[in-house]
Amino acid sequence: MAPLPAARLAHHERAFTYTGVDYFGPLLVKLGRSNVKRWIALFTCLTVRAVHLEVAYTLSTESCISCVRRFVGRRGPPAEFFSDNGTNFQGADRVLQHQISQGLSTTFTSTNTKWNFIPPGAPHMGGAWERLVQSVKAAMGEAYSEEKLDDEGLQTLVVEAESIVNSRPLTYLSLESEEAEALTPNHFLLLSSSGVKHSITQTEEGPRSELVRRKILGRSHEQIRTKLDAFWKRWLAEYLPVIRRQPKWFDDTRTMIAGDLVMVAEPFKRNGWERGRIVRMIPSADGQHRQAVVKIGQKSLLRPVTRLALLDLEEKREVPEGSGLHPGETVDAEMVNWPPCHRRF
């Protein structure tokens, strides 16, 4: 298994600094007497595992950009986006790069925002958001299955599902104290699991001088920082050891190299796998090769090695003199030292 990427370990960073993006749907909503399709854009913080949901009206690039702008307006611009290779995501990335080059990036994200794509055909590399898609579907599926909603009802349901998923526990419940609660994404967003908390500073009513207000604000800000530091300490002590476990893929396998002949296992092609040759292996941060560029005819494809079936061809070489076979004839390498009677048989 690969080590966790830096985005999963970026503690003491603002929530949604590193964000994974995915779509799911469609969902049918009532519009007058007809039913129309809507999709849900899911944004997840790769560090604290919080989610943010937006309703997408189409699968176009323009609709994707609108969802991203609404997300940025409420959560702040992320440092990096991560997603699959959906055409709407690629279109949004092109718009982002164009705006950065034109100095207009503030209308979309920020000048430091980068969009990263996982290899095609590798959904397991996007498990951080694929798993939360399943959780969100479970949170809103029960209510949505009863009857079709209109756009306003869908917006309300999406926000409520977001609240439910963000209040899920990330760590085990402590048994040391009855008042202790498990760490949740809402602790980093709302400073508590449910968002319901008492005011930090109690003061008497009435007019206050500017000096008193500054002191109260300073104390409140310091208490908020202290709370967040305590949550991050719990994240490091309780949550980080859990996500660093590597429960499978312990043994090394034969490493593919450039020049190997492979079959490209396409998930949606039955009896239509194509044969190609690896032209370049792409190393990961730990030195392992998990992606490859495969040439099939005149086209080159980027694929994960989990989608490549190695064709292990036996080595051939010329027959030496005195072997009993015709000069220049080729046989399998392990047959060269066999007795002539066995070879001819």
C-alpha positions in Angstrom: 0.0 0.0 0.0 1.1 3.5 -0.7 1.8 5.9 2.2 -0.9 8.5 2.9 -0.5 11.7 0.7 0.5 14.9 2.3 -3.1 16.2 1.9 -4.4 13.6 4.4 -1.8 14.6 7.0 -2.0 18.4 6.8 -2.8 19.1 10.4 -3.3 22.6 11.8 -4.5 23.8 8.4 -7.9 25.4 7.7 -10.6 23.0 6.9 -11.0 22.4 3.1 -7.4 23.5 2.4 -7.1 20.2 0.5 -10.4 19.3 -1.1 -11.7 16.2 -3.0 -14.5 16.7 -5.4 -17.0 14.3 -6.9 -20.5 14.2 -8.4 -23.3 11.7 -7.8 -26.9 11.4 -9.1 -29.0 12.1 -10.9 -31.9 12.8 -8.6 -35.4 13.6 -10.0 -37.2 16.7 -8.7 -40.6 18.1 -9.5 -40.7 21.1 -11.8 -44.3 22.0 -12.5 -45.9 18.8 -14.0 -42.6 17.3 -15.1 -39.6 15.7 -13.5 -36.1 17.1 -14.1 -32.6 15.8 -13.2 -30.4 17.3 -10.5 -26.9 16.2 -9.4 -25.1 16.6 -6.1 -21.5 18.0 -6.1 -19.6 16.7 -3.0 -16.6 18.6 -1.6 -14.7 16.9 1.2 -11.8 18.1 3.3 -9.1 15.4 2.9 -7.7 16.2 6.4 -10.6 16.5 8.8 -13.1 14.6 6.5 -15.8 17.3 6.5 -18.2 17.5 3.6 -19.8 20.4 1.7 -22.7 19.7 -0.7 -24.0 21.7 -3.6 -26.8 21.1 -6.0 -25.7 21.0 -9.7 -28.4 21.6 -12.2 -26.5 20.1 -15.2 -23.2 18.2 -15.8 -21.8 21.0 -17.9 -18.5 22.9 -17.1 -20.5 26.1 -16.4 -22.6 24.4 -13.7 -19.5 22.9 -12.2 -17.8 26.3 -12.0 -20.9 27.7 -10.4 -20.8 25.0 -7.7 -17.1 25.7 -7.1 -17.7 29.4 -6.7 -20.5 28.8 -4.2 -18.2 26.5 -2.3 -15.3 28.9 -2.3 -17.6 31.8 -1.2 -18.6 29.9 1.9 -15.5 27.8 2.8 -12.7 29.8 1.3 -10.3 29.0 -1.6 -8.5 25.6 -1.2 -4.9 25.1 -2.0 -5.5 22.0 -4.1 -8.5 20.2 -5.6 -8.5 16.5 -6.2 -10.9 14.7 -8.5 -11.4 12.1 -11.2 -11.1 12.8 -14.9 -14.7 14.0 -15.5 -15.1 16.3 -18.4 -16.7 19.0 -16.3 -13.8 18.9 -13.9 -11.3 19.1 -16.7 -13.2 22.1 -18.1 -13.2 23.8 -14.7 -9.4 23.2 -14.5 -8.9 24.8 -17.9 -11.0 27.9 -16.9 -9.0 28.1 -13.6 -5.7 28.0 -15.5 -6.9 30.6 -18.0 -8.0 33.0 -15.2 -4.7 32.6 -13.4 -2.8 33.5 -16.6 -5.1 36.5 -17.1 -4.9 37.6 -13.5 -8.6 37.0 -12.9 -8.3 34.1 -10.6 -10.0 35.8 -7.7 -13.3 35.4 -9.6 -12.9 31.6 -9.4 -10.6 30.4 -6.6 -7.1 31.9 -5.9 -3.8 32.2 -7.6 -2.4 29.3 -5.6 -5.1 26.8 -6.3 -4.1 23.7 -8.2 -6.3 20.9 -9.6 -5.0 17.3 -9.4 -6.5 14.4 -11.3 -6.2 10.7 -10.4 -5.4 8.3 -13.3 -8.3 7.2 -15.5 -9.9 3.9 -14.4 -8.5 4.1 -10.8 -11.5 4.9 -8.6 -9.7 3.3 -5.6 -7.3 6.3 -5.7 -10.3 8.5 -5.0 -11.6 6.4 -2.1 -11.5 9.5 0.2 -14.5 11.0 -1.5 -16.1 7.8 -2.9 -16.7 6.6 0.7 -18.4 9.8 1.6 -20.7 9.7 -1.4 -22.0 6.4 0.1 -22.5 8.1 3.5 -24.4 11.0 2.0 -26.6 8.8 -0.1 -27.4 6.8 3.1 -28.2 10.1 5.0 -30.6 11.4 2.4 -31.8 8.2 0.8 -34.4 7.4 3.4 -36.2 10.8 3.1 -35.8 11.0 -0.7 -37.3 7.6 -1.4 -40.7 8.6 0.0 -41.7 11.1 -2.6 -40.1 13.4 -5.2 -39.1 16.8 -3.9 -39.0 20.2 -5.6 -35.8 22.3 -5.9 -36.4 24.0 -2.5 -37.0 20.7 -0.8 -33.9 19.1 -2.3 -31.8 22.1 -1.1 -33.1 21.6 2.4 -32.5 17.9 2.3 -28.9 18.3 1.0 -28.1 20.8 3.9 -29.5 18.4 6.5 -27.6 15.5 5.1 -24.5 17.6 5.2 -25.1 18.3 8.9 -25.6 14.6 9.6 -22.5 13.5 7.9 -20.4 16.2 9.5 -21.5 15.1 13.0 -20.4 11.5 12.5 -17.6 10.4 14.9 -14.0 10.1 13.6 -12.6 8.5 16.7 -13.8 6.0 19.3 -15.9 7.3 22.2 -13.8 7.9 25.3 -14.9 5.9 28.4 -12.8 8.0 30.8 -15.5 10.7 31.2 -19.2 10.8 30.7 -19.0 14.3 29.2 -16.3 13.4 26.7 -17.5 13.0 23.1 -15.9 11.5 20.0 -14.0 13.9 17.6 -16.2 14.9 14.6 -15.6 17.1 11.5 -18.0 19.7 13.1 -15.4 20.3 15.9 -13.2 21.9 13.2 -16.1 23.8 11.6 -18.4 24.7 14.5 -16.2 24.1 17.5 -18.6 21.4 18.7 -20.2 18.2 17.4 -23.6 19.7 16.9 -22.8 23.4 16.5 -24.8 24.3 19.7 -22.5 25.8 22.2 -22.7 28.4 24.9 -21.2 31.9 24.5 -17.5 31.9 25.2 -17.6 35.0 27.4 -20.4 36.1 29.7 -20.6 39.8 30.3 -23.2 42.1 31.9 -25.6 43.9 29.6 -25.3 47.6 29.0 -22.9 49.9 27.2 -19.2 48.9 27.1 -16.2 50.9 26.5 -14.0 50.2 23.5 -11.2 49.0 25.7 -13.5 46.5 27.4 -14.8 45.2 24.0 -11.2 44.7 22.8 -10.3 42.7 25.9 -13.4 40.5 25.5 -12.6 40.0 21.8 -9.0 39.1 22.6 -10.0 36.6 25.3 -12.6 35.1 22.9 -10.1 34.7 20.1 -7.6 33.2 22.4 -10.1 30.7 23.7 -11.1 29.7 20.2 -7.5 29.1 19.3 -7.0 27.0 22.4 -10.1 24.9 21.6 -8.8 24.3 18.0 -5.4 23.4 19.3 -7.0 20.8 21.6 -9.0 19.3 18.8 -5.9 19.0 16.6 -4.0 17.3 19.5 -6.8 14.8 19.7 -6.7 14.4 15.9 -3.0 13.6 16.0 -3.4 11.2 19.0 -6.6 9.4 18.2 -7.4 9.7 14.5 -4.0 9.7 12.8 -2.9 6.3 14.0 -6.2 4.8 12.6 -5.8 6.1 9.1 -2.1 5.2 8.9 -2.9 1.5 9.2 -2.1 -0.6 6.1 -4.4 -3.6 6.3 -3.6 -5.2 2.8 -1.2 -5.5 -0.1 1.8 -6.4 2.0 3.8 -8.4 -0.6 5.7 -6.9 -3.5 4.8 -8.1 -7.0 6.8 -8.2 -10.2 7.5 -4.6 -11.2 6.5 -3.7 -14.7 9.0 -1.9 -16.8 9.1 0.0 -20.1 8.8 -2.4 -23.0 6.5 -4.9 -21.3 3.6 -6.2 -23.3 0.3 -5.8 -21.4 -3.5 -6.1 -21.8 -5.4 -3.0 -20.8 -8.3 -4.2 -18.6 -11.1 -1.6 -19.3 -13.9 -2.0 -16.8 -16.7 -1.2 -19.2 -15.5 -3.3 -22.2 -16.5 -6.9 -22.2 -14.2 -9.1 -24.4 -12.7 -5.9 -25.8 -9.4 -5.5 -23.9 -6.7 -4.0 -26.0 -3.1 -5.1 -26.2 -0.4 -2.5 -25.8 3.2 -1.9 -24.8 4.4 0.2 -21.8 6.4 3.2 -22.9 7.0 4.8 -19.5 6.5 4.0 -15.8 5.5 6.9 -13.5 7.1 6.7 -10.0 5.2 7.6 -6.9 6.6 9.6 -4.0 7.8 6.3 -2.3 9.6 5.1 -5.4 6.9 2.5 -6.4 5.4 2.5 -9.9 1.6 2.6 -9.8 0.9 4.4 -13.1 2.1 3.7 -16.6 1.8 5.2 -20.1 0.7 2.5 -22.5 0.9 2.8 -26.3 -1.9 1.1 -28.2 -1.5 1.5 -31.9 -1.0 5.3 -32.4 -2.6 6.4 -29.1 -1.0 6.6 -25.7 -3.1 6.0 -22.5 -2.3 6.8 -18.8 -3.5 3.8 -16.7 -2.9 2.5 -13.2 -1.0 -0.8 -13.0 -4.1 -2.4 -11.4 -5.7 -2.1 -14.8 -2.7 -3.8 -16.7 -2.4 -7.5 -17.1 1.2 -8.4 -17.9 1.7 -10.8 -20.7 4.6 -12.9 -19.4 6.2 -14.2 -22.7 8.9 -16.8 -22.6 12.3 -15.8 -23.8 13.4 -17.1 -27.2 17.0 -17.6 -28.4 18.9 -19.2 -31.2 19.9 -22.9 -31.1 23.6 -23.5 -30.5 25.7 -25.8 -32.7 25.5 -29.5 -31.9 22.0 -29.3 -30.5 20.5 -31.6 -33.2 18.2 -28.9 -34.6 18.6 -26.7 -37.7 20.9 -23.7 -37.4 19.1 -20.5 -36.9 16.0 -22.2 -35.4 14.7 -20.7 -32.2 13.3 -22.5 -29.2 12.3 -21.7 -25.6 15.3 -20.8 -23.5 14.8 -23.7 -21.0 14.7 -26.3 -23.8 18.2 -25.6 -25.1 19.8 -28.1 -22.6 17.3 -30.8 -23.1 18.4 -34.2 -24.7 17.7 -34.3 -28.5 15.2 -37.1 -28.1 13.1 -35.0 -25.7 13.3 -32.0 -27.9 12.2 -33.8 -31.0 9.4 -35.5 -29.1 
